[in-house]
């Protein structure tokens, strides 16, 4: 019975996502099949955690089969709503099957699929054989999930001082008590299916998350008109990154989930700005809003969607006026000593944002840790050498074509977030001791690599942009 419940827990959220997400693609484009499959798992598991929150809010105990029954009803309703949509030959999946003119391309494509399959099998075995290992996993995410599993309700966690002064059987404490609930709920969902606590099996969704990232990444590249072989090669290079593989094998951290959610939101966002596709825009909005539900840093990553949105929809004159206004506002802010509104404090000396934290501002030139982690150690293979080389060679093309500039402003905003985090705040210690430098970069790498592949295709693969193909700007 337990294997059936585990199988249900792993695949029912995926089916839920497929049932509803495919409704948006009535007009099928290349890459839609893998795209839907990838986004469906992530959205399905996020909806599952929201259902668990709602279940607790109405006063019901956490129980697997009642929750699964509700999810199944939602899934069947989604499939019934889409009962007349094309799904077989010529439909979403049918159009996604690649066709090759040369036998060697077909052979290389199959070889890459085999390599990826073997890699995922190895990663799955790593998860099954290894006990709960990462620091945050056994100090924050898993202990909270274990308490919830034992009590079958989402009891409140508070800081240690509150817990000591208010002894109660209804509140608990852990060091990172204020972290979002989503990751712990994912582990709780698997535990409810197992009817027991298993330090290894609770982490199987991390393997599925990586699979969803790969499927969606490939699908979005195909949707951008990259060839099947190029798209799969790019996906293989992403999924073979050592740091990404570490976060799959040493499952339990939240960073893989945030990297997947943020990057899938970013890819859909860039597709929406390029084509005006409302389905892509909806995916971008949903996943961008989901980022803070995974980690507090998600609040900051949401801000990176603003610059490309402005560049895509404002004229050059309006952008200049907006930039001048922003610069004037910053000067006024500095001269006034910053702003303080309740618990919100943004001054030249400190940034304090409710639910995010307090950060002392000071310049910290931590170039050496970045150099070691990005260019010397084996965390990223040769990824950053390639990224810098491509961006340098394509600088003029990026500046002269609005579509490429929009994408660059998005990943550039992410790089600015990384710079401010490590070079201008007290978080520089995280870089000096190598504790979080690569974890933060992981959030950005999939969407950054996606942009690099698109840039290479549009610049050097015979599909270069003409100035007339730039995104239209609205008149001021």
Secondary structure, DSSP 8 states (H G I E B T S, - for coil): -HHHHHHHHHHHHHHHHHHHHGGG-SS--TTHHHHHHHHHHHHHHHHHHHHHHHHHHTT----HHHHHHHHHHHHHHHHHHTTTS--STTSTTGGGS---SSHHHHHHHHHHHHHHHHHHHHHHHHHHHS-S-SHHIIIIIHHHHHHHHHHTS--EEE-HHHHHHS--TTEEE-TTTTS-SHHHHHHHHHHHHHTS--TTGGGHHHHHHHHHHHHHHHHHHHHTT--HHHHHHHHHHHHT-HHHHHHHHTTT-SHHHHHHHHHHHHHHHHHHHHH--HHHHHHHHHHHHHHHHH-TTHHHHHHHHHHHHHHHHS-HHHHHHHHHHHHHHHHHHHHTT-EEETTEEE-SSEEEETTTEEEEB-----HHHHHIIIIISTTSTTHHHHHHHHHHHTHHHHHH-HHHHHHHHHHHHHHHHHHHHHHSBTTHHHHHTTSSHHHHHHHHHHHHHHHHHHHHHHHHSS----GGGS------
